[in-house]
Amino acid sequence: KKREKAWEFAAAVRQQPFYASAAAGELVVAGSRDKKVYGLDPKTGKKVWDVPTAGQVDASPVIVGGRVYVGCLSDGGEVYVL
């Protein structure tokens, strides 16, 4: 069996690292230090959507019942439900 990279993703603007684990379901969902949460196609790695947040996203998102829950580093300590 040969190991190959299936795909990779980098934001088009303000590229920053992804520190937390991604969540996978119908989409791969990951938060970035560029203050966005991304929904990516699991087969191609192409961006399906992104949501801006109030701060850097270092928390791993959780997918439950068709919703994504993720927190971000900000003064208010927001938790987003997408």
N, C-alpha and C positions, 0 to 999 in steps of 0.2 A: 504494500500500500504506500502510495506516494502522498506526502503532505504538501498541500498547496494552499496558498492564501485565496480564499473565496472572493473577498473584496475588501476594500478599505474606504473610509470616509474621512474627509476633512472639510470643514466649513469653508465656504467661498470667501468670506470676509472675517477678519478678526480670529484667525485660527488659534485655538487654545487647546490645551490637553483635556482629555477625558480621564478623571481620576477614579470614578466609581464604576461599578459593574453595570452593564446594560441589562434591561429586562427584555425578554423575548416572548412574543405571542404572534398575533397576526402581523405585527410590526416589531422591529427592534427599537427600543426606546432608550435613549441615553441623554444624560445631562452633561453640559460642558462648562468649563470655566469662562466661556465667552458669554455667559448669562443667558443661555438658551437650552431648551429641551428639544431633542430631535426625534422624530418618528421616521425610521428608515425601512425600506423594503428589505426583508430578510434574504431574498434571492440575489438582489443586485447591489444592495448598499446605497441605492439612490434615495435622496431625501424626499419624503412624502409630505412632511410638514415640519415646521419649527414654531416654538412658542417662546417669546422673550420673557425673562424673569427679572426680578428686582436685584438679583445677585448671582454670584457664581454658584453653579450646581455641582456640589461634590458628593451629594447623596445618591445612592442607588434608587432608581425608580421601582415602583411595585405596580403590577397590573392586576386588578381585581375587578371582576364583573364588567369588563369592557371599559374600565376607567384606569387612568394612570395617576398614581399618587407620587409626588416628589417634593422634597424640600430644597430650599436654597439658602445660601449664606447672605443674609441681609440684616439690616437693623431691626426689622420686624420679625425675622425668622419665619417667613411665609412657607406654607405648604400648598402646593398647587394640585388641583384635581382636574385632570384633562379628559 
